[in-house]
């Protein structure tokens, strides 16, 4: 699972067409927008494209001035889930395991 949060900045006059193009892309969703040309977009891997490929496609839309990656989360869903804490953890105030 690969999820990216992006800020897309576009020219105001081309914003309606850009919104249409983005909404037609599989794996891309607009979560917020402003009339000044800013859009908050979430991009996810699809079966046919990686998130990075989709972000590059966003750059190629006429009228898009910039695409800035603001958040990224990657999780290998095929990997076995590891415990969130090591087997021996040091607790605050626990002097028996506090050897740091």
Backbone as CSV, one residue per row, in Angstrom:
resi,resn,N_x,N_y,N_z,CA_x,CA_y,CA_z,C_x,C_y,C_z
1,UNK,0.856,-1.168,0.000,0.000,0.000,0.000,0.900,1.229,0.000
2,UNK,0.668,2.084,-0.931,1.452,3.296,-1.090,0.478,4.456,-1.233
3,UNK,0.491,5.375,-0.269,-0.438,6.505,-0.266,0.366,7.787,-0.184
4,UNK,0.049,8.742,-1.056,0.729,10.033,-1.073,-0.298,11.149,-0.992
5,UNK,-0.027,12.120,-0.149,-0.828,13.335,-0.100,-0.066,14.424,-0.826
6,UNK,-0.732,15.116,-1.738,-0.067,16.131,-2.556,-0.858,17.429,-2.563
7,UNK,-0.127,18.523,-2.708,-0.732,19.822,-2.945,-0.480,20.150,-4.405
8,UNK,-1.556,20.284,-5.159,-1.466,20.639,-6.575,-1.813,22.109,-6.695
9,UNK,-0.925,22.863,-7.341,-1.180,24.285,-7.565,-1.347,24.482,-9.067
10,UNK,-2.469,25.088,-9.455,-2.802,25.248,-10.871,-3.200,26.686,-11.150
11,UNK,-3.185,27.042,-12.429,-3.668,28.367,-12.801,-5.180,28.397,-12.592
12,UNK,-5.669,29.524,-12.144,-7.089,29.647,-11.811,-7.958,29.429,-13.046
13,UNK,-7.560,29.984,-14.181,-8.390,29.875,-15.378,-8.496,28.444,-15.901
14,UNK,-7.527,27.585,-15.609,-7.593,26.203,-16.090,-8.077,25.224,-15.016
15,UNK,-8.457,25.727,-13.863,-8.850,24.875,-12.739,-10.015,23.927,-13.045
16,UNK,-11.087,24.377,-13.700,-12.197,23.438,-13.977,-11.750,22.237,-14.822
17,UNK,-10.957,22.466,-15.858,-10.479,21.378,-16.697,-9.517,20.460,-15.965
18,UNK,-8.703,21.035,-15.103,-7.757,20.244,-14.308,-8.512,19.352,-13.342
19,UNK,-9.529,19.903,-12.695,-10.353,19.094,-11.781,-10.947,17.899,-12.524
20,UNK,-11.468,18.140,-13.727,-12.058,17.059,-14.525,-11.024,15.985,-14.849
21,UNK,-9.825,16.401,-15.241,-8.772,15.441,-15.593,-8.347,14.622,-14.377
22,UNK,-8.204,15.292,-13.219,-7.781,14.590,-12.007,-8.860,13.612,-11.557
23,UNK,-10.114,14.039,-11.574,-11.208,13.170,-11.144,-11.361,11.946,-12.053
24,UNK,-10.882,12.022,-13.287,-10.967,10.894,-14.211,-9.826,9.890,-14.019
25,UNK,-8.819,10.255,-13.232,-7.658,9.375,-13.035,-7.956,8.336,-11.963
26,UNK,-7.675,7.082,-12.278,-7.817,5.996,-11.319,-6.695,6.101,-10.283
27,UNK,-7.031,6.023,-9.003,-6.036,6.100,-7.936,-5.768,7.501,-7.442
28,UNK,-6.491,8.483,-7.954,-6.289,9.879,-7.570,-7.627,10.452,-7.122
29,UNK,-7.614,11.146,-5.987,-8.852,11.710,-5.449,-8.589,13.108,-4.905
30,UNK,-9.456,14.044,-5.258,-9.373,15.412,-4.738,-10.118,15.443,-3.413
31,UNK,-9.448,15.891,-2.358,-10.073,15.964,-1.047,-10.479,17.379,-0.658
32,UNK,-9.820,18.371,-1.230,-10.169,19.760,-0.939,-9.644,20.626,-2.074
33,UNK,-10.274,21.785,-2.263,-9.794,22.725,-3.274,-10.173,24.134,-2.862
34,UNK,-9.471,25.076,-3.458,-9.740,26.484,-3.203,-9.831,27.179,-4.561
35,UNK,-10.517,28.287,-4.604,-10.689,29.006,-5.866,-9.411,29.677,-6.348
36,UNK,-8.354,29.656,-5.528,-7.097,30.265,-5.953,-6.186,29.287,-6.700
37,UNK,-6.658,28.070,-6.964,-5.903,27.120,-7.766,-5.228,26.014,-6.982
38,UNK,-5.487,25.933,-5.686,-4.869,24.869,-4.877,-5.838,23.717,-4.685
39,UNK,-5.299,22.491,-4.831,-6.087,21.281,-4.615,-5.301,20.338,-3.717
40,UNK,-5.976,19.739,-2.762,-5.391,18.695,-1.932,-5.802,17.377,-2.553
41,UNK,-4.789,16.588,-2.939,-5.031,15.371,-3.707,-4.366,14.187,-3.008
42,UNK,-5.061,13.064,-2.967,-4.482,11.822,-2.457,-4.263,10.894,-3.644
43,UNK,-3.066,10.308,-3.697,-2.678,9.430,-4.793,-2.313,8.070,-4.207
44,UNK,-2.854,7.004,-4.784,-2.573,5.639,-4.335,-2.132,4.787,-5.520
45,UNK,-1.297,3.774,-5.222,-0.945,2.798,-6.250,-2.211,2.157,-6.790
46,UNK,-2.202,1.854,-8.083,-3.273,1.077,-8.700,-2.638,-0.173,-9.307
47,UNK,-3.451,-1.037,-9.884,-2.902,-2.231,-10.523,-2.040,-1.888,-11.725
48,UNK,-2.338,-0.762,-12.381,-1.614,-0.415,-13.606,-0.569,0.685,-13.428
49,UNK,-0.626,1.464,-12.343,0.316,2.570,-12.133,0.732,2.668,-10.678
50,UNK,1.982,3.032,-10.473,2.432,3.332,-9.114,2.036,4.768,-8.786
51,UNK,2.035,5.087,-7.508,1.703,6.452,-7.090,2.670,7.454,-7.704
52,UNK,3.938,7.096,-7.792,4.918,8.026,-8.371,4.624,8.292,-9.853
53,UNK,4.171,7.279,-10.575,3.797,7.486,-11.979,2.586,8.411,-12.085
54,UNK,1.627,8.234,-11.191,0.433,9.088,-11.202,0.795,10.533,-10.862
55,UNK,1.717,10.714,-9.932,2.156,12.073,-9.585,2.828,12.729,-10.790
56,UNK,3.628,11.963,-11.526,4.255,12.511,-12.736,3.197,12.868,-13.776
57,UNK,2.122,12.087,-13.857,1.031,12.418,-14.774,0.348,13.714,-14.364
58,UNK,0.220,13.948,-13.049,-0.363,15.210,-12.574,0.477,16.394,-13.047
59,UNK,1.801,16.247,-13.007,2.710,17.310,-13.464,2.482,17.660,-14.934
60,UNK,2.051,16.678,-15.727,1.922,16.860,-17.173,0.590,17.487,-17.600
61,UNK,-0.335,17.666,-16.683,-1.631,18.265,-17.039,-1.416,19.743,-17.338
62,UNK,-1.834,20.207,-18.518,-1.674,21.629,-18.843,-2.369,22.514,-17.810
63,UNK,-1.664,23.512,-17.333,-2.184,24.436,-16.330,-1.735,24.120,-14.924
64,UNK,-1.192,22.929,-14.693,-0.658,22.586,-13.376,0.702,23.267,-13.236
65,UNK,0.843,24.071,-12.196,2.094,24.785,-11.954,3.069,23.967,-11.131
66,UNK,2.551,23.250,-10.130,3.419,22.427,-9.281,2.604,21.353,-8.587
67,UNK,3.305,20.272,-8.236,2.743,19.196,-7.425,3.757,18.949,-6.317
68,UNK,3.337,19.149,-5.076,4.231,18.998,-3.937,3.778,17.822,-3.083
69,UNK,4.697,16.900,-2.842,4.412,15.770,-1.966,4.440,16.262,-0.527
70,UNK,3.321,16.130,0.171,3.246,16.615,1.556,3.130,15.485,2.568
71,UNK,2.774,14.288,2.112,2.614,13.140,3.005,2.880,11.879,2.209
72,UNK,3.544,10.911,2.838,3.778,9.635,2.177,3.714,8.514,3.199
73,UNK,2.987,7.461,2.865,2.909,6.270,3.711,3.064,5.060,2.821
74,UNK,4.007,4.177,3.192,4.198,2.930,2.462,4.146,1.792,3.453
75,UNK,3.387,0.772,3.089,3.285,-0.417,3.930,3.250,-1.631,3.017
76,UNK,4.162,-2.576,3.240,4.193,-3.798,2.457,3.145,-4.750,3.023
77,UNK,2.025,-4.872,2.350,0.921,-5.686,2.860,1.226,-7.178,2.777
78,UNK,2.208,-7.562,1.967,2.561,-8.976,1.843,3.509,-9.425,2.952
79,UNK,4.183,-8.485,3.607,5.143,-8.828,4.657,4.399,-9.221,5.926
80,UNK,4.951,-10.173,6.685,4.304,-10.537,7.956,4.344,-9.362,8.918
81,UNK,3.294,-9.228,9.693,3.213,-8.122,10.654,4.144,-8.398,11.821
82,UNK,5.030,-7.469,12.098,5.956,-7.587,13.225,5.317,-6.961,14.452
83,UNK,5.756,-7.397,15.606,5.250,-6.816,16.856,5.635,-5.344,16.899
84,UNK,4.791,-4.527,17.488,5.061,-3.093,17.526,6.143,-2.734,18.538
85,UNK,6.401,-3.589,19.521,7.442,-3.345,20.512,8.413,-4.517,20.530
86,UNK,9.676,-4.266,20.817,10.609,-5.383,20.931,10.244,-6.272,22.117
87,UNK,10.736,-7.518,22.107,10.404,-8.485,23.161,10.796,-7.961,24.535
88,UNK,11.950,-7.334,24.654,12.378,-6.736,25.927,12.396,-5.236,25.749
89,UNK,11.445,-4.572,26.342,11.402,-3.119,26.225,11.660,-2.494,27.582
90,UNK,12.264,-1.361,27.548,12.544,-0.624,28.773,11.369,0.296,29.074
91,UNK,10.816,0.196,30.231,9.714,1.050,30.651,10.268,2.148,31.555
92,UNK,9.715,3.337,31.453,10.138,4.423,32.326,9.859,4.013,33.764
93,UNK,10.866,4.108,34.599,10.702,3.752,35.999,10.965,2.284,36.283
94,UNK,11.152,1.463,35.257,11.439,0.050,35.442,12.949,-0.134,35.469
95,UNK,13.507,-0.227,36.629,14.962,-0.287,36.774,15.544,-1.644,36.417
96,UNK,14.736,-2.683,36.295,15.266,-4.007,35.975,15.746,-4.100,34.524
97,UNK,15.102,-3.385,33.600,15.495,-3.434,32.193,16.081,-2.122,31.714
98,UNK,16.320,-1.195,32.578,16.767,0.133,32.180,18.298,0.191,32.213
99,UNK,18.922,-0.316,31.158,20.387,-0.354,31.072,20.932,0.648,30.080
100,UNK,20.183,1.634,29.710,20.633,2.587,28.705,21.485,3.669,29.285
